[in-house]
Amino acid sequence: MELKLHNTQSGRKEIFRPLDPKRVTLYVCGPTVYGPVHIGNGRPAVVFDVLRRLLTTIYPEVFYVSNITDVDDKINAQALTSGEPIQALADRFSAAYNDDIEALGVLPADVQPRATGHIAEIIAMIETLIDQGFAYAAEGHVLFHVPADAHYGCLSHRSLEDMLDGARVEVAPYKRDPKDFVLWKPSTPELPGWESPWGRGRPGWHIECSAMIHTHLGTRIDIHGGGVDLAFPHHENELAQSRCAHGQRDCVGYWLHNGMLTLGQEKMSKSLGNIVTIAELRQSHDGETLRYALLSGQYRSPLVWSDELLDQSRRSLDRLYGALRGGAPTPPGTDYPTAVLNALADDLNTPGALAALHGIAAELNRTKDEKEAQHLRQQLQAGGWLLGLLNKTAEEHFHKSLVAESDQALPDGAEIEALIAERNQARKARDFDRADAIRDQLTEAGIELEDTRAGTRWRRIS
């Protein structure tokens, strides 16, 4: 199978060829943990989880690293405001983030490094950049000297004016050039700090990822992912540091960036105050519904987040799980459906992959051949695994879906089954008025019944 990925650096789709066909390396930027993460932060976690799953079907080993930024001025400011110790705050929101993405069906990274666990490596990389003439110390700071790197700008392809505007850099008097960015900065007593050749201080944001990648993946990696908002300045600066420190121009084979989530016309952003956190959404929606919604758009395009999108996603999952009802659970196995693989191999075309799943579900609903049905169930579940979906049994999906997904007080699964049993008895006794009354009662509660040869099925419709 030929895998094609859109490389931000070249601006086009390219055939993926790893450095080592036996081991693919993948790094994805994780969150800065100073508060509950919003659903926009969930998009890269889900998108690159799908990529990782796809890669594991092609290559013997995929080594996946996704970091946590736990030393940052935003964390410091939030801790000072709340009065909570800085490290305690970072630990608390790191745990909350992991809980949120687990609910979204994201598999744990092979390594989840934290910036604070790599201070020695960060200092060593900064010393190398100074020794090679790419960085300099000034007034307790260390800065990367952008004009010293002839290839700076090759990732984002921005003009000088765009670089200054996009980076929102501080034009401090100790900078040799306005574009120079911080590798190390001094810390006052109340802030986190570590001893260094330049005094007690803490790292800049960009150098953290460069050091963590080098520590866990080496000087060259296959794929680097993250949100498109990180392409500049974070990834541009990260690439410059790594390239200059290691003397390796092609530090990353393929740069992949997902588009932003929007509420209305604006990007979802904490700074704009228009966010919806994953924790809030989980109070009224199952994590699988959120994941389906995130995968409903092509990953590089913006995705408009709305109640309508969530409702449509839940109904779509109901249709997929509905096709699996009435049959024995089948392990997904490794016989992945070709249509799903082909869609994902075309630059992670998740809408196409979801459409392929629904095509399999439609075939499963039509067939009357049990052998074919068993094969289609396996295909549906294997394709679902690639997308991180259909991990529950149909019964679990319908019986344990959250009551909070409706404004009404819906009956639980046991109550619904009891009413269905009572309705079946009424029908046998030819008490059709009572049977119709039970159906109407369930319909008003947001439960739709479907009478089949295998028995009566139900699903939530509210």
C-alpha positions in Angstrom: 0.0 0.0 0.0 1.3 3.4 -1.0 0.9 6.0 1.8 0.7 9.7 0.8 1.0 12.5 3.3 0.8 16.3 2.8 4.2 17.7 3.8 3.8 21.3 5.1 7.5 22.0 4.2 7.0 21.1 0.5 3.3 22.2 0.3 2.3 19.0 -1.5 1.4 15.4 -1.0 4.3 13.1 -1.0 4.8 9.3 -0.9 5.9 8.4 2.6 9.3 6.7 2.8 10.6 6.2 6.3 14.3 6.4 7.1 14.1 2.8 8.4 11.4 0.6 6.9 11.5 -1.5 10.1 10.9 1.4 12.5 8.9 4.6 11.9 9.4 7.5 14.3 6.6 10.0 15.0 6.6 13.1 17.3 3.5 15.2 18.1 3.5 18.3 20.2 1.3 18.0 23.2 -0.4 20.7 25.3 0.9 23.3 27.7 -0.8 22.3 30.9 -2.2 25.3 32.7 -5.9 24.6 32.6 -8.5 22.1 31.2 -7.8 21.4 27.5 -10.4 22.4 25.0 -11.8 20.1 22.2 -9.4 21.8 19.7 -6.5 20.3 21.6 -8.2 16.9 21.2 -8.0 17.2 17.4 -4.2 16.6 17.0 -4.4 13.8 19.6 -7.1 12.0 17.6 -5.7 12.7 14.1 -2.2 11.5 14.9 -3.6 8.5 16.8 -5.3 7.5 13.5 -2.0 8.0 11.7 -0.2 5.9 14.2 -2.8 3.1 13.9 -2.5 3.2 10.1 1.3 3.1 10.3 1.2 0.0 12.5 -0.6 -1.9 9.8 2.2 -1.2 7.3 5.5 -1.2 9.4 6.9 -3.6 12.0 7.4 -0.9 14.6 6.1 2.6 15.1 7.7 4.6 17.9 5.4 7.4 19.0 6.4 10.3 21.3 4.1 13.1 22.4 5.2 15.6 25.0 3.8 17.6 27.9 5.0 21.2 28.3 5.1 21.7 32.1 7.3 24.7 32.4 5.9 27.9 30.8 5.0 31.4 31.6 1.3 30.6 31.2 1.6 27.9 33.9 3.5 30.3 36.1 0.9 33.0 35.8 -2.0 30.6 36.4 -0.3 29.2 39.5 0.4 32.7 40.9 -3.2 33.7 40.4 -4.7 30.5 42.0 -2.1 30.2 44.8 -1.5 26.6 43.8 2.2 25.4 43.7 3.4 25.5 40.1 4.4 21.8 39.8 1.1 20.7 41.5 -0.9 22.7 39.0 1.0 21.2 36.0 0.7 17.7 37.4 -3.0 18.1 38.0 -3.7 19.3 34.5 -1.4 16.8 32.9 -3.4 14.0 34.5 -6.7 15.7 33.4 -5.4 15.9 29.8 -4.5 12.2 29.7 -7.9 11.3 31.1 -9.6 13.4 28.4 -7.7 11.9 25.5 -8.1 8.4 26.8 -11.9 9.1 26.8 -11.4 10.1 23.1 -10.0 6.6 22.4 -6.4 7.8 22.0 -3.8 5.1 22.6 -1.0 6.0 25.1 2.2 7.3 23.5 5.3 5.1 23.8 6.9 8.0 25.6 5.3 11.1 27.0 8.2 13.3 28.0 8.0 16.4 30.1 10.1 19.5 29.6 11.1 19.6 33.3 12.6 16.1 33.0 15.0 17.2 30.2 16.7 20.3 31.7 20.2 18.8 31.4 19.6 17.9 27.7 18.2 21.4 27.0 21.3 23.1 28.6 23.6 20.8 26.6 21.9 21.7 23.3 22.0 25.4 24.1 25.8 25.1 24.8 26.3 23.4 21.5 24.4 26.2 19.7 26.5 28.8 21.4 29.8 26.9 20.6 28.8 26.7 16.9 27.9 30.4 16.7 24.2 30.0 16.4 23.3 31.4 19.8 24.6 34.0 22.3 24.2 35.0 25.9 23.0 38.4 26.9 21.9 39.7 30.3 21.1 36.3 31.7 19.3 35.3 28.5 20.5 33.0 25.7 19.1 33.7 22.3 19.1 31.9 19.0 20.6 34.3 16.3 18.2 33.8 13.4 20.5 35.5 10.7 23.1 32.8 11.5 20.9 30.1 10.0 20.8 30.4 6.2 17.8 28.1 6.0 15.5 29.8 8.6 12.0 30.1 7.2 12.1 27.0 5.0 9.2 25.4 6.8 6.7 28.3 7.0 7.9 30.2 3.9 7.1 33.5 5.6 8.4 36.9 4.8 10.4 39.0 7.4 7.4 41.0 8.2 5.2 37.9 8.7 7.9 36.4 10.9 7.9 39.4 13.3 4.1 39.7 13.4 3.5 36.0 13.7 6.0 35.4 16.4 4.9 38.4 18.5 8.6 38.6 19.6 9.8 41.0 22.2 12.3 43.5 20.6 14.5 43.7 23.7 17.6 45.9 23.7 19.9 42.9 24.3 18.8 41.2 21.0 21.2 41.4 18.1 18.3 41.0 15.7 14.6 41.5 16.3 13.8 37.9 15.1 16.2 36.3 17.6 14.2 34.1 20.0 14.8 33.0 23.6 16.5 29.6 24.4 17.0 30.4 28.1 15.7 33.1 30.4 16.4 34.1 34.0 14.0 33.2 36.8 13.0 35.3 39.8 12.9 33.5 43.2 9.2 32.7 43.0 9.4 31.1 39.5 10.8 27.6 38.6 14.5 27.7 37.8 17.5 25.5 37.3 21.2 26.4 37.6 22.9 26.9 34.3 26.1 28.4 32.9 24.0 31.6 32.4 22.6 31.7 35.9 19.4 30.4 37.5 16.7 30.2 34.8 14.4 28.2 32.7 14.1 27.1 29.1 12.3 28.8 26.3 9.4 26.9 24.8 10.9 26.0 21.4 14.2 24.4 22.7 12.2 22.0 24.9 10.8 20.0 22.0 14.2 20.0 20.2 15.8 18.4 23.2 13.1 15.9 23.9 13.1 14.7 20.2 16.9 14.3 20.3 16.7 12.4 23.5 14.0 9.9 22.6 14.2 9.7 18.8 17.6 10.9 17.6 18.8 13.6 15.2 16.4 12.7 12.4 12.8 11.6 12.6 10.2 10.5 10.0 7.1 12.6 11.0 6.5 15.6 13.1 2.9 16.6 13.8 0.9 19.3 15.5 -1.7 22.0 15.0 -1.3 24.4 12.1 -1.0 27.2 14.7 2.3 25.7 15.7 3.9 25.8 12.3 5.2 29.3 13.0 6.9 30.2 15.1 7.2 27.0 17.2 8.0 24.5 14.6 10.1 26.9 12.5 12.2 27.7 15.5 12.4 24.1 16.6 13.6 23.0 13.2 16.2 25.8 13.2 17.6 24.7 16.6 17.8 21.0 15.7 19.2 21.6 12.3 22.0 23.9 13.6 22.8 21.8 16.7 23.1 18.5 14.8 24.4 19.8 11.5 21.5 17.9 9.9 19.4 19.9 7.5 16.7 17.3 7.0 15.9 16.7 10.7 12.2 15.9 9.9 11.1 13.9 6.8 7.5 15.0 6.8 5.8 17.9 8.7 2.0 17.3 9.2 -0.3 20.0 10.6 -4.0 19.7 11.4 -6.5 22.5 10.9 -8.1 24.4 13.7 -11.6 24.0 15.2 -13.8 27.0 15.0 -16.9 28.2 16.9 -18.7 30.2 14.3 -16.1 32.1 12.4 -13.4 32.3 15.0 -10.6 29.8 15.8 -11.2 28.1 19.2 -8.6 29.6 21.5 -8.1 30.2 25.2 -6.7 33.6 24.4 -10.0 34.5 22.7 -12.1 33.0 25.5 -14.2 30.9 23.0 -13.4 27.4 24.1 -15.3 24.3 25.0 -13.3 21.9 27.1 -13.3 18.2 26.6 -14.3 17.8 30.3 -17.4 19.9 29.7 -18.4 18.0 26.6 -17.9 14.6 28.4 -20.6 15.6 30.8 -23.2 15.3 28.1 -21.5 13.3 25.3 -19.7 10.0 25.1 -16.1 10.3 24.2 -16.6 8.1 21.1 -19.1 10.7 19.8 -16.6 13.4 20.3 -14.0 11.4 18.4 -16.3 10.7 15.5 -17.0 14.4 15.2 -13.3 15.2 15.2 -12.8 12.7 12.4 -15.7 13.9 10.3 -13.7 16.6 8.5 -10.4 16.3 6.6 -7.7 16.8 9.1 -5.9 19.7 7.4 -9.1 21.7 7.0 -10.9 23.9 9.6 -13.7 22.1 11.4 -16.8 24.0 12.6 -17.7 22.7 16.0 -21.5 22.7 16.8 -24.3 20.9 18.5 -25.5 19.8 15.1 -22.1 18.2 14.4 -22.3 16.3 17.7 -25.9 15.1 17.1 -25.0 14.0 13.6 -22.0 12.1 14.9 -24.0 10.3 17.6 -26.6 9.2 15.0 -23.9 8.0 12.7 -22.4 5.9 15.4 -25.9 4.5 16.2 -26.1 3.3 12.6 -22.7 1.6 12.7 -23.4 -0.1 16.0 -26.9 -0.9 14.9 -25.4 -3.0 12.0 -23.5 -5.0 14.6 -26.5 -5.9 16.7 -27.9 -9.4 16.6 -24.6 -11.1 15.8 -21.9 -12.6 17.9 -19.0 -10.2 18.8 -16.1 -10.7 16.4 -12.5 -9.7 17.2 -11.4 -7.0 14.8 -8.3 -9.0 13.6 -5.9 -7.7 11.0 -7.9 -8.2 7.9 -8.6 -4.5 7.4 -11.1 -3.3 4.8 -9.4 -2.1 1.6 -11.7 0.9 1.2 -10.9 2.2 4.7 -7.2 1.6 4.2 -7.2 3.3 0.8 -9.0 6.4 2.2 -6.6 6.7 5.1 -3.6 6.1 2.8 -4.6 9.2 0.9 -3.4 11.8 3.4 -5.7 10.5 6.2 -9.0 11.0 4.4 -11.1 10.2 7.5 -14.4 11.4 5.9 -13.8 8.8 3.1 -12.8 6.2 5.7 -16.0 6.8 7.6 -18.1 6.6 4.4 -16.4 3.2 3.7 -17.4 2.0 7.2 -21.0 3.0 6.5 -20.9 1.2 3.2 -19.8 -2.0 5.0 -22.6 -1.5 7.6 -25.1 -1.1 4.8 -24.0 -4.4 3.2 -24.2 -6.1 6.6 -27.8 -4.9 7.1 -28.7 -6.3 3.6 -27.1 -9.7 3.7 -29.1 -12.8 4.7 -26.0 -15.1 4.5 -24.6 -15.7 8.0 -21.1 -16.5 6.7 -21.0 -13.2 4.8 -22.4 -11.4 7.7 -19.7 -12.7 10.0 -17.0 -11.5 7.5 -18.7 -8.1 7.2 -18.8 -7.7 11.0 -15.1 -8.4 11.2 -14.4 -5.9 8.5 -16.6 -3.3 10.2 -14.9 -3.7 13.5 -11.4 -3.9 12.0 -12.1 -0.7 10.0 -13.5 0.8 13.2 -10.2 0.0 15.0 -8.2 1.9 12.4 -10.3 5.0 13.2 -10.4 4.3 17.0 -14.2 3.6 16.8 -16.5 0.6 17.5 -14.5 -0.5 20.5 -17.6 -1.4 22.5 -20.2 -4.1 21.8 -23.4 -2.9 20.3 -25.2 -3.6 23.5 -22.7 -1.5 25.5 -23.1 1.4 23.1 -26.9 1.4 23.2 -27.4 0.4 26.8 -24.6 2.5 28.4 -24.8 5.7 26.2 -25.0 8.7 28.5 -28.4 9.8 29.7 -27.0 13.3 29.7 -27.0 13.3 25.9 -30.6 14.3 26.1 -32.3 17.1 28.0 -34.9 14.5 29.1 -34.5 12.0 32.0 -34.1 9.0 29.8 -34.6 5.5 31.1 -31.5 3.3 31.5 -30.9 0.1 29.5 -32.4 -2.2 32.1 -35.6 -0.2 32.2 -35.8 -0.1 28.5 -35.3 -3.9 28.2 -38.0 -4.5 30.9 -40.5 -2.4 28.9 -39.6 -4.2 25.7 -40.2 -7.5 27.4 -43.6 -6.3 28.7 -44.5 -5.1 25.2 -43.6 -8.5 23.8 -45.8 -10.2 26.3 -48.6 -7.8 25.5 -48.3 -8.6 21.8 -48.4 -12.4 22.5 -51.5 -11.8 24.5 -52.9 -9.7 21.6 -53.1 -6.7 24.0 -52.1 -4.4 21.2 -53.3 -1.3 23.0 -50.8 -1.9 25.8 -48.1 -2.8 23.3 -48.7 0.5 21.4 -48.8 2.4 24.7 -45.3 1.1 25.6 -43.9 2.0 22.2 -45.4 5.5 22.6 -44.0 5.8 26.1 -40.5 4.9 24.8 -40.8 7.2 21.8 -41.6 10.1 24.1 -38.6 9.2 26.1 -36.4 9.4 23.0 -36.2 5.6 22.4 -37.0 4.2 18.9 -37.9 0.5 18.6 -37.2 -1.7 15.6 -38.9 -5.1 15.4 -36.7 -7.7 13.5 -36.6 -11.4 13.1 -33.8 -11.5 15.6 -35.9 -9.6 18.2 -36.7 -6.0 19.1 -33.8 -3.5 18.9 -33.8 0.0 20.3 -31.8 3.1 20.0 -31.8 6.6 21.4 -33.2 9.2 19.0 -33.2 12.4 21.2 
